[in-house]
Amino acid sequence: MRGASRGQLRRGIAVWMIIVGSLLRLCHAAPPTDVVVERYAPEVAHDCVHLLFHDTFELLTADSRFMWRASSLDSFQVSPLDGFQDAHSAAYHSRLKLYFATDTTNHRMFTFRDPRKNEQVKSISTIAGVKLDRPHDVVVDDDGWVYVINPNPPTTVFRFRDLGVEESALDLSEHLTYSRALSVVKNRLYVVGSSSGKIVEVADFANQEFTVHESYGKTRDSPAGSWKTTGLVPNDADFFEGSWYVTNYFCPEYANKTDHNEHKLIRFKTWDDFRSGRWDDLSSLLPDKLVPYYLTPHDGGLYIATFEHEDPTHPGGLWRLRKK
């Protein structure tokens, strides 16, 4: 490009990168044949958002109630636990023998020992001097640290040993806006930035060392959307059988008449793939209109909690992705 300006060169390179990225995505347009998605449990609740395994025991988070069953051979039963609203997730701490849960609408966390009883152990509304604001996801790592996320800016992740014990906070609002999920993979914490389409990999929480992974094709900051109107809007990200899986909050109401299913469930190998758009689109393996929310890897399967955004009476469902 003799005689071209630096600006023209940069624009030419940018266009070429877009073309290459589009071609790479086309190569992965057909759903892979090495996995299958099957219904895991009967339709039990509208807002199926999270499934937790503790040994054979299963705990389903479903809006303002928990549901439990002793094993996959049993039917889900409604837990008598009450006094919370719009719960999003729960985690089990094996050393403390406690469940930690988010009470999202009431801006607090609480603990309990047995979902078959209506007995809460403790609750808090402030961690490390910061008020909880619609806390969403909670996870426990192998060292016994508990993490929970305040999704609204200033987007903050908290870490503690128990409610009120050894509390600290990591402010990620410089990088993330509305953020829904946390995952622990190989003892690293991953913070899922939903509206911004970013995922933060925390290498050292105490020293606040982390890497920000930006998604390919992000065009607009939004808590929900579609691939063509917003780019990725991750609900969750987790690692299963050598690949990363990401669910996205895509639904007809926010899709503005574009395809609300495209890229709502994707898979890739590396974070370079995430940044360049080299991923498999697995969306056709899930029913139309269902929003895939939190992911749970467990015992040879990746479990997906789903719900329908537009219809509050439509029952959600639990699905299992597995290798063929």
Secondary structure, DSSP 8 states (H G I E B T S, - for coil): -TT--HHHHHHHHHHHHHHHHHHHHHHT-S--SSEEEEEEE----S---EEEEETTEEEEEEBTEEEEESSTTS--EE----S--SB--EEEETTTTEEEEEETTTTEEEEES-TTS--EEEEESEETTEE--S---EEE-TTS-EEEEE-SSS-EEEEESBTTBS-EEEE-TTT-SS--EEEEETTEEEEEETTTTEEEEEEETTTTEEEEEE-TT-----SSB-HHHHS--EEEEEEETTEEEEEE-B-HHHHTTS-SSTTSEEEESSHHHHHHT--EE-GGGS-TTEEEEEEEEETTEEEEEEEESS-TTS--EEEEEEE-
